[in-house]
Amino acid sequence: MMPHRPRLRTRATAFLALPGIPSLAALAAVGLTFGVTPIAHAADAAIPKSIRMVVPFPPSGSNDVFARLVSDKLSKKLGVTAIVDNKPGAGGAIGAEFVARSAPDGATLLVTSSTLTANAAVQPKTSYDVNRSFAPVAMLASGPMVLAVSDKSPYKTVGDLIAAARKDKGAINYGSAGVGSINQMSSELLAGDAGIEFTHVPYKGISNALTDLIAGQVQFVIASFPSVATQVKSGKVRALGVTSPSRSRFAPQWPSVAETVPNYSAELWWGVFAPAGTPQALVDKLNAEIRDIIATPEMREIFSREGAEPSAMTAAQFAEHIRRDSARWKQVAKARNITAE
C-alpha cells in the first residue's frame, strides 16, 4: 500500500472520505564487431523519432488523458516527438482499424482500454482481429468498476439487487454506454454468474445512463470510479460494491461483488498496442520505457484518480492477458446472446 501524502488531493483520496464508501550507439558498435545480425537487431529496437498515439475516443476521457501524459513523458525521456491523435467513432473501431492498417514500425500506436476486447466480442464483422491485428505493447493500469444504484433505491446490498432480480425475471433494468460496452458486458457477466436475468438499456455514453439512474429509470449501473464519484459524493448515488475480486484500497468500505457472487470479477484496463508484425525487440523496448514512466509517483497519483493501479506486465504478459480477456468476453457474448445490430 502506498504511503499517504496529505499534500495531494485527488478524487481517489476523496472517495475514502465519503460516508459509507476512493544506448543505440553501443549496440551499433557491437554489430560492427560481430556481424550483420546484431546490427539488424539494434535497428529493430530503435524507437522512431516521431510517434503518433491514436486514441479511438474523443478528448478528455481517461484514454485520452493517459495517452497525453505518456506521450509527453516519452517525448521528454527519449527526445522523440510523440503526439496524440483522436480518432473516435464506432465504439473505438475506427481508431483501432487505423492502427491495425499502419506500418509495423512503432511510429503508430493505439492507446485504448477494455472496450477493445469487450466491443470486439459482440461485433460479427470487423476489419481487424484483436489477437491477430495488434502487438500488445504495455498495460498502463487496471482497476475495478463500481456497481451503483440511486440513493432512493430500496436495494442496500448486492444481495438485495440479486434477490429482486431472481424474484421478478427481467424486472431489473441496468444502463450502459451501449451494446458491447464494458458496462454492459460486466453487467451480463454478473447476471450469468448469479443465474438471473436483467434488462439492458443502452445509452450513448455512460453519463446519460447515470442521469437516468438518478431519475429511477434504470435500477443499477456498473461504471468506472470517476464516472460515479461526483454523484456518490453528492448523495444522489449509492455504491453497492466494486467489481474487483477483492476490495479496492481506494474505497475499502465498499464490499466486492465477489463477496456475494463468488468468483465474479470485471476490471478495467488501459493499454498501448502496435500493429501486428512490429519487431519484438521494438515492442519490448517500448514496454520497458513505458513501464519506467508509469511507475513514477506522479503517474501513480494520476492513475489513482481512476481507482487504478499501474501495471508491471511485460509485453508477453500483456499479450496473454489480452488473449484471456478476449476469449472471456466472447464467451459472455455467446452465453448471453449479445450481438451488435
LINNORJO-V93952 format. One record per pair of residues at least 4 apart in sequence whose C-alpha atoms are under 8 Angstrom apart, sorted by sequence separation. I is the first residue (numbers start at 1). J is the second residue. D is the distance in whole Angstrom. If there is no record, write none. Layout:
i: (I | I)
j: (J | J)
d: (D | D)
//
This chain:
i: (9 | 10 | 11 | 12 | 13 | 14 | 17 | 23 | 24 | 25 | 26 | 27 | 28 | 29 | 30 | 31 | 32 | 34 | 35 | 36 | 37 | 38 | 39 | 40 | 41 | 42 | 57 | 60 | 61 | 62 | 63 | 64 | 65 | 66 | 67 | 68 | 69 | 70 | 71 | 72 | 73 | 74 | 75 | 76 | 88 | 89 | 90 | 92 | 93 | 94 | 95 | 96 | 97 | 98 | 103 | 104 | 112 | 114 | 115 | 116 | 117 | 118 | 119 | 128 | 129 | 130 | 131 | 149 | 156 | 157 | 158 | 159 | 160 | 161 | 162 | 163 | 164 | 165 | 168 | 177 | 180 | 181 | 182 | 183 | 184 | 185 | 186 | 187 | 188 | 189 | 190 | 191 | 192 | 204 | 205 | 206 | 207 | 208 | 209 | 210 | 211 | 212 | 213 | 223 | 224 | 225 | 226 | 228 | 229 | 230 | 231 | 232 | 244 | 247 | 248 | 255 | 256 | 257 | 258 | 274 | 278 | 279 | 280 | 281 | 282 | 283 | 284 | 285 | 286 | 287 | 288 | 289 | 290 | 291 | 292 | 295 | 296 | 297 | 298 | 299 | 300 | 301 | 302 | 303 | 304 | 313 | 314 | 315 | 316 | 317 | 318 | 319 | 320 | 321 | 322 | 323 | 324 | 325 | 326 | 327 | 328 | 329 | 330 | 331 | 332 | 333 | 334 | 9 | 16 | 17 | 31 | 59 | 60 | 74 | 75 | 87 | 89 | 103 | 115 | 128 | 129 | 155 | 156 | 165 | 176 | 179 | 180 | 191 | 192 | 203 | 212 | 213 | 223 | 231 | 232 | 242 | 247 | 257 | 258 | 278 | 294 | 295 | 303 | 304 | 313 | 333 | 15 | 16 | 31 | 57 | 58 | 59 | 74 | 75 | 88 | 89 | 102 | 120 | 149 | 155 | 165 | 177 | 178 | 191 | 203 | 212 | 213 | 231 | 232 | 242 | 247 | 248 | 258 | 293 | 294 | 303 | 333 | 15 | 31 | 32 | 57 | 75 | 87 | 88 | 165 | 176 | 177 | 191 | 202 | 213 | 232 | 247 | 257 | 258 | 303 | 14 | 30 | 31 | 55 | 74 | 87 | 164 | 175 | 176 | 213 | 247 | 248 | 257 | 13 | 30 | 55 | 86 | 99 | 120 | 175 | 209 | 228 | 246 | 247 | 274 | 300 | 12 | 28 | 72 | 99 | 120 | 188 | 246 | 300 | 11 | 27 | 28 | 31 | 71 | 72 | 99 | 210 | 245 | 299 | 27 | 55 | 71 | 209 | 242 | 244 | 245 | 246 | 71 | 117 | 174 | 241 | 242 | 243 | 244 | 245 | 246 | 28 | 53 | 96 | 116 | 240 | 241 | 242 | 243 | 244 | 27 | 68 | 95 | 239 | 240 | 241 | 242 | 243 | 295 | 68 | 184 | 241 | 294 | 67 | 201 | 206 | 294 | 24 | 53 | 210 | 245 | 245 | 64 | 207 | 244 | 245 | 291 | 206 | 243 | 244 | 291 | 24 | 64 | 214 | 243 | 244 | 92 | 93 | 179 | 214 | 243 | 244 | 91 | 92 | 174 | 176 | 178 | 243 | 172 | 173 | 174 | 175 | 176 | 177 | 178 | 172 | 173 | 174 | 175 | 176 | 177 | 178 | 288 | 59 | 169 | 170 | 171 | 172 | 173 | 174 | 175 | 176 | 177 | 178 | 287 | 58 | 91 | 100 | 169 | 170 | 171 | 173 | 175 | 177 | 287 | 51 | 53 | 55 | 57 | 58 | 169 | 170 | 176 | 177 | 49 | 50 | 51 | 52 | 53 | 54 | 55 | 56 | 57 | 58 | 97 | 166 | 176 | 284 | 49 | 50 | 51 | 52 | 53 | 54 | 55 | 56 | 57 | 97 | 165 | 166 | 175 | 284 | 48 | 49 | 50 | 51 | 52 | 53 | 54 | 55 | 56 | 57 | 162 | 165 | 177 | 283 | 52 | 54 | 55 | 56 | 100 | 165 | 176 | 57 | 100 | 162 | 175 | 187 | 56 | 57 | 175 | 187 | 56 | 186 | 56 | 56 | 57 | 175 | 183 | 184 | 56 | 183 | 55 | 56 | 183 | 54 | 175 | 67 | 173 | 174 | 175 | 224 | 54 | 173 | 174 | 175 | 176 | 172 | 173 | 174 | 175 | 176 | 64 | 172 | 173 | 174 | 175 | 63 | 63 | 63 | 54 | 56 | 250 | 51 | 52 | 53 | 54 | 55 | 56 | 51 | 52 | 53 | 54 | 55 | 56 | 48 | 50 | 51 | 52 | 53 | 54 | 55 | 122 | 123 | 250 | 48 | 51 | 53 | 122 | 47 | 48 | 121 | 248 | 119 | 120 | 119 | 118 | 119 | 118 | 119 | 150 | 151 | 153 | 118 | 149 | 150 | 152 | 115 | 149 | 150 | 115 | 150 | 153 | 115 | 118 | 194 | 114 | 193 | 150 | 149 | 150 | 149 | 190 | 193 | 148 | 149 | 147 | 148 | 147 | 148 | 190 | 147 | 148 | 189 | 146 | 147 | 145 | 146 | 145 | 146 | 145 | 146 | 226 | 144 | 145 | 148 | 186 | 225 | 226 | 144 | 225 | 226 | 146 | 158 | 224 | 225 | 157 | 158 | 151 | 156 | 157 | 151 | 150 | 151 | 182 | 150 | 151 | 149 | 150 | 148 | 149 | 91 | 148 | 149 | 148 | 149 | 147 | 148 | 146 | 147 | 148 | 146 | 147 | 146 | 147 | 146 | 147 | 145 | 146 | 144 | 145 | 144 | 145 | 158 | 144 | 143 | 159 | 158 | 144 | 145 | 144 | 145 | 144 | 145 | 143 | 144 | 142 | 143 | 142 | 143 | 142 | 141 | 142 | 140 | 141 | 139 | 140 | 141 | 139 | 140 | 139 | 140 | 138 | 139 | 137 | 138 | 136 | 137 | 138 | 136 | 137 | 136 | 137 | 135 | 136 | 134 | 135 | 134 | 135 | 134 | 135 | 133 | 134 | 135 | 133 | 134 | 135 | 189 | 132 | 185 | 188 | 192 | 137 | 136 | 137 | 185 | 135 | 138 | 185 | 188 | 137 | 138 | 137 | 140 | 140 | 138 | 138 | 114 | 140 | 113 | 114 | 113 | 114 | 113 | 112 | 113 | 180 | 111 | 112 | 179 | 180 | 111 | 112 | 179 | 180 | 111 | 179 | 110 | 111 | 141 | 109 | 110 | 143 | 144 | 109 | 110 | 143 | 144 | 109 | 143 | 108 | 109 | 142 | 143 | 108 | 141 | 142 | 106 | 141 | 142 | 106 | 141 | 142 | 104 | 140 | 141 | 104 | 140 | 103 | 104 | 106 | 139 | 102 | 104 | 105 | 139 | 100 | 101 | 104 | 105 | 139 | 99 | 100 | 104 | 138 | 99 | 100 | 106 | 138 | 106 | 138 | 137 | 136 | 139 | 136 | 138 | 137 | 136 | 137 | 136 | 135 | 136 | 131 | 131 | 131 | 130 | 22 | 117 | 121 | 120 | 63 | 117 | 118 | 121 | 122 | 117 | 121 | 118 | 122 | 117 | 118 | 121 | 15 | 18 | 11 | 18 | 74 | 124 | 74 | 122 | 123 | 124 | 122 | 123 | 11 | 15 | 21 | 122 | 74 | 70 | 73 | 70 | 70 | 22 | 22 | 22 | 21 | 22 | 21 | 21 | 20 | 21 | 16 | 20 | 45 | 15 | 16 | 44 | 47 | 15 | 16 | 44 | 45 | 46 | 13 | 44 | 45 | 12 | 44 | 45 | 47 | 45 | 47 | 41 | 45 | 62 | 1 | 22 | 22 | 10 | 12 | 11 | 12 | 10 | 11 | 12 | 10 | 11 | 12)
j: (13 | 14 | 15 | 16 | 17 | 18 | 21 | 27 | 28 | 29 | 30 | 31 | 32 | 33 | 34 | 35 | 36 | 38 | 39 | 40 | 41 | 42 | 43 | 44 | 45 | 46 | 61 | 64 | 65 | 66 | 67 | 68 | 69 | 70 | 71 | 72 | 73 | 74 | 75 | 76 | 77 | 78 | 79 | 80 | 92 | 93 | 94 | 96 | 97 | 98 | 99 | 100 | 101 | 102 | 107 | 108 | 116 | 118 | 119 | 120 | 121 | 122 | 123 | 132 | 133 | 134 | 135 | 153 | 160 | 161 | 162 | 163 | 164 | 165 | 166 | 167 | 168 | 169 | 172 | 181 | 184 | 185 | 186 | 187 | 188 | 189 | 190 | 191 | 192 | 193 | 194 | 195 | 196 | 208 | 209 | 210 | 211 | 212 | 213 | 214 | 215 | 216 | 217 | 227 | 228 | 229 | 230 | 232 | 233 | 234 | 235 | 236 | 248 | 251 | 252 | 259 | 260 | 261 | 262 | 278 | 282 | 283 | 284 | 285 | 286 | 287 | 288 | 289 | 290 | 291 | 292 | 293 | 294 | 295 | 296 | 299 | 300 | 301 | 302 | 303 | 304 | 305 | 306 | 307 | 308 | 317 | 318 | 319 | 320 | 321 | 322 | 323 | 324 | 325 | 326 | 327 | 328 | 329 | 330 | 331 | 332 | 333 | 334 | 335 | 336 | 337 | 338 | 14 | 21 | 22 | 36 | 64 | 65 | 79 | 80 | 92 | 94 | 108 | 120 | 133 | 134 | 160 | 161 | 170 | 181 | 184 | 185 | 196 | 197 | 208 | 217 | 218 | 228 | 236 | 237 | 247 | 252 | 262 | 263 | 283 | 299 | 300 | 308 | 309 | 318 | 338 | 21 | 22 | 37 | 63 | 64 | 65 | 80 | 81 | 94 | 95 | 108 | 126 | 155 | 161 | 171 | 183 | 184 | 197 | 209 | 218 | 219 | 237 | 238 | 248 | 253 | 254 | 264 | 299 | 300 | 309 | 339 | 22 | 38 | 39 | 64 | 82 | 94 | 95 | 172 | 183 | 184 | 198 | 209 | 220 | 239 | 254 | 264 | 265 | 310 | 22 | 38 | 39 | 63 | 82 | 95 | 172 | 183 | 184 | 221 | 255 | 256 | 265 | 22 | 39 | 64 | 95 | 108 | 129 | 184 | 218 | 237 | 255 | 256 | 283 | 309 | 22 | 38 | 82 | 109 | 130 | 198 | 256 | 310 | 22 | 38 | 39 | 42 | 82 | 83 | 110 | 221 | 256 | 310 | 39 | 67 | 83 | 221 | 254 | 256 | 257 | 258 | 84 | 130 | 187 | 254 | 255 | 256 | 257 | 258 | 259 | 42 | 67 | 110 | 130 | 254 | 255 | 256 | 257 | 258 | 42 | 83 | 110 | 254 | 255 | 256 | 257 | 258 | 310 | 84 | 200 | 257 | 310 | 84 | 218 | 223 | 311 | 42 | 71 | 228 | 263 | 264 | 84 | 227 | 264 | 265 | 311 | 227 | 264 | 265 | 312 | 46 | 86 | 236 | 265 | 266 | 115 | 116 | 202 | 237 | 266 | 267 | 115 | 116 | 198 | 200 | 202 | 267 | 197 | 198 | 199 | 200 | 201 | 202 | 203 | 198 | 199 | 200 | 201 | 202 | 203 | 204 | 314 | 86 | 196 | 197 | 198 | 199 | 200 | 201 | 202 | 203 | 204 | 205 | 314 | 86 | 119 | 128 | 197 | 198 | 199 | 201 | 203 | 205 | 315 | 80 | 82 | 84 | 86 | 87 | 198 | 199 | 205 | 206 | 79 | 80 | 81 | 82 | 83 | 84 | 85 | 86 | 87 | 88 | 127 | 196 | 206 | 314 | 80 | 81 | 82 | 83 | 84 | 85 | 86 | 87 | 88 | 128 | 196 | 197 | 206 | 315 | 80 | 81 | 82 | 83 | 84 | 85 | 86 | 87 | 88 | 89 | 194 | 197 | 209 | 315 | 85 | 87 | 88 | 89 | 133 | 198 | 209 | 91 | 134 | 196 | 209 | 221 | 91 | 92 | 210 | 222 | 92 | 222 | 93 | 94 | 95 | 213 | 221 | 222 | 95 | 222 | 95 | 96 | 223 | 95 | 218 | 111 | 217 | 218 | 219 | 268 | 99 | 218 | 219 | 220 | 221 | 218 | 219 | 220 | 221 | 222 | 111 | 219 | 220 | 221 | 222 | 111 | 112 | 113 | 108 | 110 | 304 | 106 | 107 | 108 | 109 | 110 | 111 | 107 | 108 | 109 | 110 | 111 | 112 | 105 | 107 | 108 | 109 | 110 | 111 | 112 | 179 | 180 | 307 | 106 | 109 | 111 | 180 | 106 | 107 | 180 | 307 | 179 | 180 | 180 | 180 | 181 | 181 | 182 | 213 | 214 | 216 | 182 | 213 | 214 | 216 | 180 | 214 | 215 | 181 | 216 | 219 | 182 | 185 | 261 | 182 | 261 | 219 | 219 | 220 | 220 | 261 | 264 | 220 | 221 | 220 | 221 | 221 | 222 | 264 | 222 | 223 | 264 | 222 | 223 | 222 | 223 | 223 | 224 | 224 | 225 | 305 | 224 | 225 | 228 | 266 | 305 | 306 | 225 | 306 | 307 | 228 | 240 | 306 | 307 | 240 | 241 | 235 | 240 | 241 | 236 | 236 | 237 | 268 | 237 | 238 | 237 | 238 | 237 | 238 | 181 | 238 | 239 | 239 | 240 | 239 | 240 | 239 | 240 | 241 | 240 | 241 | 241 | 242 | 242 | 243 | 242 | 243 | 242 | 243 | 243 | 244 | 257 | 244 | 244 | 260 | 260 | 248 | 266 | 266 | 267 | 267 | 268 | 267 | 268 | 267 | 268 | 268 | 269 | 269 | 269 | 270 | 269 | 270 | 269 | 270 | 271 | 270 | 271 | 271 | 272 | 271 | 272 | 271 | 272 | 271 | 272 | 273 | 272 | 273 | 273 | 274 | 273 | 274 | 273 | 274 | 274 | 275 | 275 | 276 | 275 | 276 | 277 | 276 | 277 | 278 | 332 | 276 | 329 | 332 | 336 | 283 | 283 | 284 | 332 | 283 | 286 | 333 | 336 | 286 | 287 | 287 | 290 | 291 | 290 | 291 | 268 | 294 | 268 | 269 | 269 | 270 | 270 | 270 | 271 | 338 | 270 | 271 | 338 | 339 | 271 | 272 | 339 | 340 | 272 | 340 | 272 | 273 | 303 | 272 | 273 | 306 | 307 | 273 | 274 | 307 | 308 | 274 | 308 | 274 | 275 | 308 | 309 | 275 | 308 | 309 | 274 | 309 | 310 | 275 | 310 | 311 | 274 | 310 | 311 | 275 | 311 | 275 | 276 | 278 | 311 | 275 | 277 | 278 | 312 | 274 | 275 | 278 | 279 | 313 | 274 | 275 | 279 | 313 | 275 | 276 | 282 | 314 | 283 | 315 | 315 | 315 | 318 | 316 | 318 | 318 | 318 | 319 | 319 | 319 | 322 | 322 | 323 | 326 | 326 | 225 | 322 | 326 | 326 | 270 | 325 | 326 | 329 | 330 | 326 | 330 | 329 | 333 | 329 | 330 | 333 | 229 | 232 | 226 | 233 | 289 | 339 | 290 | 338 | 339 | 340 | 339 | 340 | 229 | 233 | 239 | 340 | 293 | 290 | 293 | 293 | 294 | 249 | 250 | 251 | 251 | 252 | 252 | 253 | 253 | 254 | 250 | 254 | 279 | 250 | 251 | 279 | 282 | 251 | 252 | 280 | 281 | 282 | 250 | 281 | 282 | 250 | 282 | 283 | 285 | 284 | 286 | 281 | 285 | 306 | 249 | 305 | 307 | 301 | 304 | 304 | 305 | 304 | 305 | 306 | 305 | 306 | 307)
d: (7 | 6 | 6 | 7 | 7 | 7 | 8 | 7 | 6 | 6 | 6 | 6 | 6 | 6 | 6 | 5 | 8 | 7 | 7 | 6 | 6 | 6 | 6 | 6 | 6 | 6 | 8 | 6 | 6 | 6 | 6 | 6 | 6 | 6 | 6 | 6 | 6 | 6 | 6 | 6 | 6 | 6 | 5 | 7 | 6 | 7 | 6 | 6 | 6 | 6 | 6 | 6 | 6 | 6 | 8 | 8 | 7 | 6 | 5 | 6 | 6 | 7 | 7 | 8 | 5 | 6 | 8 | 6 | 6 | 7 | 6 | 6 | 6 | 6 | 6 | 6 | 6 | 6 | 8 | 6 | 6 | 6 | 6 | 6 | 6 | 6 | 6 | 6 | 6 | 6 | 6 | 6 | 6 | 7 | 7 | 6 | 6 | 7 | 6 | 6 | 6 | 6 | 6 | 6 | 7 | 6 | 8 | 6 | 6 | 6 | 6 | 6 | 7 | 7 | 5 | 7 | 8 | 6 | 5 | 7 | 7 | 6 | 6 | 6 | 6 | 6 | 6 | 6 | 6 | 6 | 6 | 6 | 6 | 6 | 7 | 7 | 6 | 6 | 6 | 6 | 6 | 7 | 7 | 7 | 5 | 6 | 6 | 6 | 6 | 6 | 6 | 6 | 6 | 6 | 6 | 6 | 6 | 6 | 6 | 6 | 6 | 6 | 6 | 6 | 6 | 6 | 7 | 7 | 7 | 8 | 6 | 5 | 6 | 8 | 5 | 8 | 6 | 7 | 8 | 6 | 8 | 5 | 8 | 7 | 7 | 7 | 6 | 5 | 8 | 6 | 5 | 5 | 7 | 5 | 5 | 7 | 6 | 8 | 6 | 7 | 5 | 7 | 5 | 7 | 6 | 5 | 7 | 5 | 7 | 7 | 7 | 8 | 7 | 5 | 6 | 7 | 7 | 8 | 8 | 6 | 6 | 7 | 7 | 6 | 6 | 6 | 6 | 5 | 6 | 7 | 8 | 8 | 5 | 7 | 7 | 6 | 7 | 3 | 5 | 7 | 7 | 6 | 7 | 6 | 6 | 5 | 7 | 7 | 8 | 6 | 7 | 7 | 7 | 7 | 7 | 6 | 7 | 4 | 7 | 7 | 5 | 8 | 8 | 5 | 7 | 6 | 8 | 8 | 5 | 8 | 6 | 8 | 6 | 8 | 8 | 8 | 7 | 8 | 5 | 8 | 7 | 4 | 8 | 7 | 6 | 7 | 8 | 5 | 6 | 7 | 7 | 6 | 8 | 5 | 8 | 6 | 7 | 6 | 8 | 7 | 7 | 6 | 7 | 7 | 6 | 8 | 7 | 7 | 7 | 8 | 5 | 6 | 6 | 7 | 6 | 8 | 7 | 7 | 7 | 7 | 7 | 5 | 5 | 6 | 8 | 6 | 8 | 8 | 7 | 7 | 5 | 6 | 7 | 7 | 6 | 7 | 5 | 6 | 7 | 8 | 7 | 8 | 7 | 7 | 8 | 7 | 7 | 8 | 7 | 8 | 5 | 7 | 8 | 7 | 5 | 6 | 7 | 8 | 6 | 5 | 6 | 8 | 8 | 6 | 7 | 5 | 6 | 8 | 7 | 7 | 8 | 4 | 6 | 8 | 6 | 6 | 6 | 7 | 6 | 5 | 5 | 5 | 5 | 5 | 5 | 5 | 6 | 8 | 7 | 7 | 5 | 7 | 6 | 6 | 6 | 6 | 6 | 6 | 7 | 7 | 6 | 7 | 7 | 6 | 5 | 7 | 7 | 7 | 4 | 6 | 8 | 7 | 7 | 6 | 7 | 7 | 5 | 7 | 4 | 8 | 6 | 6 | 6 | 6 | 6 | 6 | 6 | 6 | 5 | 7 | 6 | 6 | 8 | 5 | 5 | 5 | 5 | 5 | 5 | 5 | 5 | 4 | 6 | 6 | 7 | 8 | 6 | 7 | 6 | 6 | 6 | 6 | 6 | 6 | 6 | 4 | 7 | 7 | 7 | 7 | 7 | 7 | 7 | 7 | 7 | 6 | 7 | 6 | 8 | 6 | 7 | 5 | 8 | 8 | 6 | 8 | 7 | 5 | 7 | 7 | 7 | 8 | 7 | 7 | 8 | 4 | 5 | 7 | 6 | 6 | 6 | 6 | 6 | 8 | 5 | 8 | 8 | 7 | 5 | 6 | 7 | 7 | 8 | 5 | 5 | 5 | 8 | 8 | 6 | 7 | 6 | 8 | 7 | 6 | 7 | 7 | 8 | 8 | 7 | 6 | 6 | 6 | 6 | 8 | 4 | 5 | 5 | 5 | 5 | 7 | 8 | 6 | 6 | 6 | 6 | 6 | 6 | 8 | 8 | 6 | 6 | 7 | 6 | 6 | 7 | 6 | 7 | 8 | 8 | 8 | 4 | 6 | 6 | 6 | 8 | 6 | 7 | 8 | 6 | 7 | 5 | 8 | 8 | 8 | 8 | 6 | 7 | 7 | 6 | 7 | 6 | 7 | 7 | 7 | 6 | 7 | 5 | 8 | 7 | 6 | 7 | 7 | 5 | 6 | 6 | 7 | 4 | 8 | 8 | 5 | 7 | 6 | 5 | 5 | 6 | 4 | 6 | 7 | 7 | 6 | 8 | 6 | 8 | 6 | 8 | 6 | 8 | 8 | 6 | 7 | 6 | 5 | 7 | 7 | 7 | 8 | 5 | 6 | 5 | 8 | 5 | 5 | 6 | 6 | 7 | 5 | 8 | 6 | 6 | 4 | 7 | 6 | 6 | 7 | 6 | 7 | 8 | 5 | 6 | 6 | 5 | 7 | 6 | 6 | 6 | 5 | 5 | 7 | 7 | 5 | 7 | 6 | 7 | 7 | 7 | 7 | 6 | 4 | 7 | 5 | 6 | 7 | 5 | 5 | 7 | 4 | 6 | 6 | 7 | 6 | 7 | 5 | 7 | 6 | 5 | 4 | 7 | 6 | 6 | 8 | 5 | 8 | 5 | 7 | 6 | 5 | 5 | 6 | 6 | 6 | 6 | 5 | 6 | 6 | 5 | 5 | 6 | 4 | 7 | 5 | 8 | 7 | 6 | 7 | 7 | 7 | 7 | 6 | 8 | 7 | 7 | 8 | 8 | 8 | 7 | 7 | 5 | 6 | 8 | 8 | 7 | 7 | 6 | 7 | 7 | 5 | 5 | 7 | 4 | 6 | 6 | 8 | 7 | 6 | 8 | 8 | 6 | 7 | 8 | 7 | 5 | 6 | 6 | 7 | 7 | 7 | 5 | 8 | 7 | 6 | 6 | 6 | 7 | 5 | 4 | 7 | 7 | 5 | 6 | 8 | 6 | 6 | 6 | 5 | 7 | 8 | 4 | 7 | 7 | 6 | 5 | 5 | 6 | 7 | 6 | 7 | 6 | 6 | 6 | 6 | 8 | 8 | 7 | 4 | 8 | 7 | 7 | 5 | 8 | 7 | 6 | 7 | 7 | 7 | 8 | 6 | 5 | 6 | 6 | 8 | 6 | 7 | 6 | 8 | 5 | 7 | 8 | 7 | 6 | 8 | 8 | 8 | 7 | 7 | 8 | 7 | 7 | 7 | 6 | 7 | 5 | 5 | 6 | 6 | 7 | 8 | 6 | 7 | 8 | 8 | 6 | 8 | 7 | 8 | 6 | 6 | 7 | 5 | 6 | 8 | 8 | 7 | 6 | 8 | 7 | 7 | 7 | 8 | 7 | 4 | 4 | 6 | 8 | 7 | 5 | 7 | 5 | 6 | 8 | 8 | 7 | 5 | 6 | 7 | 6 | 8 | 8 | 5 | 7 | 7 | 6 | 4 | 6 | 6 | 8 | 8 | 8 | 7 | 7 | 6 | 8 | 8 | 8 | 6 | 8 | 6 | 8 | 5 | 8 | 5 | 7 | 6 | 8 | 6)
//
